[in-house]
Amino acid sequence: MKISHHVNDDFLYLYAAGDLDYSWSLAVATHLAMCSHCRQRVALFEDVLAVSMEENSTETVSLSAMDLLDNMDEAEISDSDVKPTHSATLENETPVFPEPLRSLAGDLKDIKWSTMGGGVKQKILHEQDGLIARLLYIPAGVAAASHGHNGVELTQVVAGGYYDGDQAFNLGDMQTVGHDAPHQPIAMQDSACVCLAVTDAPLKFQNMLPRLFQKFFRI
């Protein structure tokens, strides 16, 4: 399975520089474990940063980075990067989560979920200074609550997949959403969707019911 949606270069550069907070880094590192394309991008940025330390020249570094990025061909993504699971179920006995997510949270069968309604569940993994990393479980064919964003959200698919408008996000894909129009992810029909989602601000729900429970679920 090929990954179609990647981490943007801003996040990859900050990750390579060690300048991302823990929750952002967790999402990026989880994606990197599944995506050879983005691993190559990080390696490129690490080379650029190494040049910057050696030359100690901001202007030279900027030019070097642009030259390297302009000359880099699109990386071929190996089908072996991501192996689809047949179903994201709580009874799944084979490893589902990649590292480093698995070392932090355990595997899918180990998660102690909190119910959010409609079959949707969550597990908060890390919270600091308004930045929250959580696992979300959405049953097959179920839609998450329609919402917008007060900040940025990274959503990394670690099992199953979902649709958001006319786009499909499959196993290994990363979605980055900012101050865009409201959207409503819907899990695919063939299996539940499990995502690692990181937000830096409360969501803007469209309906009253999710707004009533927003503070309770810290979302």
C-alpha positions in Angstrom: 0.0 0.0 0.0 1.4 3.4 -1.0 1.1 6.5 1.2 -0.5 9.4 -0.5 -0.6 12.1 2.2 2.7 13.1 3.9 4.0 15.3 6.7 4.7 18.8 5.3 8.2 20.0 5.1 7.8 22.6 7.8 7.2 19.8 10.4 9.8 17.6 8.9 12.5 20.3 9.1 11.6 21.2 12.7 11.7 17.5 13.6 15.1 17.1 12.0 16.3 20.1 14.0 14.8 18.7 17.3 12.6 21.8 17.6 9.2 20.0 17.8 7.3 19.6 21.1 6.8 16.0 22.3 3.3 15.4 20.9 4.1 16.8 17.4 7.3 14.7 17.4 5.3 11.6 18.3 3.0 12.1 15.3 5.8 12.7 12.9 7.9 9.8 14.2 5.0 7.5 13.9 4.5 8.6 10.3 8.2 8.2 9.6 8.1 4.6 10.8 5.6 3.9 8.0 6.9 6.2 5.2 10.2 5.9 3.3 9.5 9.1 1.4 9.4 11.3 4.5 12.3 9.5 6.1 14.4 10.5 3.0 13.1 14.1 3.5 14.2 14.1 7.1 17.6 12.7 6.2 18.0 15.6 3.6 17.1 18.2 6.2 19.6 16.6 8.7 22.3 17.0 6.0 21.3 20.6 5.5 21.4 21.3 9.2 24.8 19.6 9.4 26.1 22.0 6.7 24.6 24.9 8.6 26.6 24.0 11.7 29.8 23.6 9.8 29.5 26.8 7.8 27.7 28.9 10.5 26.1 30.9 7.7 22.4 31.4 7.6 22.5 32.7 4.0 24.6 29.8 2.8 22.4 27.2 4.5 19.2 28.6 3.0 20.7 28.4 -0.5 22.0 24.9 0.1 18.6 23.8 1.3 16.8 25.2 -1.7 19.3 23.7 -4.1 19.0 20.2 -2.5 15.2 20.3 -2.4 15.0 21.6 -6.0 17.2 18.8 -7.3 15.6 16.0 -5.3 13.5 13.6 -7.3 10.2 12.3 -5.8 11.1 9.3 -3.8 9.4 6.0 -4.7 7.4 4.7 -1.8 8.0 1.0 -1.1 4.9 -1.2 -0.9 6.7 -2.8 2.1 6.6 0.4 4.1 3.0 -0.2 5.3 1.3 -3.5 5.7 -2.5 -3.1 6.0 -4.4 -4.8 8.8 -7.5 -6.8 8.0 -9.5 -5.1 10.7 -8.9 -2.7 13.5 -10.6 -4.6 16.3 -9.9 -4.7 20.0 -9.3 -8.4 19.7 -6.5 -8.1 17.1 -3.6 -10.1 18.4 -1.0 -9.1 15.8 1.0 -5.8 16.3 -0.9 -2.9 14.8 0.8 0.2 16.0 4.3 1.1 14.7 7.1 2.3 16.9 7.5 4.7 18.7 3.7 4.8 19.3 3.6 1.2 20.5 6.3 1.8 23.1 4.3 4.7 24.5 0.8 3.3 24.4 1.1 -0.4 23.9 -0.7 -2.0 21.0 -4.3 -1.6 19.9 -5.5 -4.5 22.1 -3.9 -2.8 25.2 -5.7 0.5 24.9 -8.2 1.5 27.7 -10.6 3.6 25.7 -12.9 6.3 27.0 -16.3 6.4 25.2 -17.3 9.7 23.5 -20.6 8.6 22.0 -21.8 7.0 18.8 -19.1 4.3 19.2 -16.3 6.8 18.9 -13.6 6.4 21.6 -10.5 8.1 22.6 -7.3 7.7 24.7 -5.3 10.7 25.6 -1.6 9.9 25.5 0.1 13.2 26.3 -1.0 16.7 27.3 1.2 19.7 27.9 0.6 23.5 27.4 -2.6 23.0 25.4 -0.9 20.5 23.0 -2.7 17.1 23.2 -1.9 13.8 21.6 -4.7 11.2 21.6 -5.8 8.0 19.9 -9.2 8.0 18.3 -11.2 4.9 17.4 -14.1 5.4 14.9 -16.2 2.4 14.1 -16.6 1.3 10.4 -18.9 3.7 8.5 -19.3 6.1 11.4 -18.8 9.8 11.0 -16.9 11.9 13.6 -18.6 15.1 14.7 -18.3 18.0 12.2 -15.8 20.5 13.4 -13.4 23.3 12.5 -10.1 24.3 14.1 -8.7 27.0 16.2 -5.2 25.8 15.6 -3.4 22.9 13.8 -4.3 19.2 13.8 -2.2 16.3 12.6 -4.0 13.1 12.1 -2.0 9.9 11.4 -3.8 6.8 10.4 -2.5 3.8 12.2 -5.3 1.3 11.3 -8.1 1.3 8.8 -8.9 4.6 7.0 -11.3 7.4 6.6 -12.8 9.8 4.1 -12.8 13.5 4.5 -14.8 15.2 1.7 -13.5 13.8 -1.6 -10.2 12.7 -0.1 -9.3 9.2 1.3 -6.8 8.8 4.1 -5.6 5.2 4.3 -3.2 3.4 6.6 0.0 5.4 6.9 -1.5 8.7 5.6 -1.1 11.9 7.6 -3.7 14.7 7.3 -2.7 18.3 8.3 -5.6 20.6 9.0 -5.5 24.3 10.1 -7.9 27.2 10.0 -9.9 25.6 7.1 -13.6 25.2 6.6 -15.3 22.7 8.9 -14.8 19.0 7.9 -16.2 15.6 9.0 -14.1 12.5 8.8 -16.0 9.3 8.1 -14.4 5.9 8.8 -14.4 3.5 5.8 -17.0 0.8 5.6 -14.7 -2.2 5.7 -13.0 -1.7 9.1 -12.8 0.7 12.1 -10.4 3.6 11.8 -7.7 4.3 14.5 -5.8 7.5 14.3 -3.2 9.3 16.3 -4.4 12.9 16.4 -2.5 15.9 17.8 -4.1 19.3 18.4 -2.8 22.6 19.8 -6.1 24.2 20.4 -9.8 23.2 21.1 -11.9 22.2 18.1 -14.8 24.3 16.8 -17.8 21.9 16.8 -20.7 22.7 14.6 -23.4 21.1 16.7 -24.5 21.8 20.3 -24.1 18.3 21.7 -20.4 17.9 21.1 -19.9 21.4 22.4 -21.6 20.5 25.7 -19.1 17.7 26.3 -16.0 19.4 24.8 -14.4 20.3 28.1 -15.0 16.9 29.6 -13.3 15.1 26.6 -10.6 17.8 26.5 -11.1 18.1 22.7 
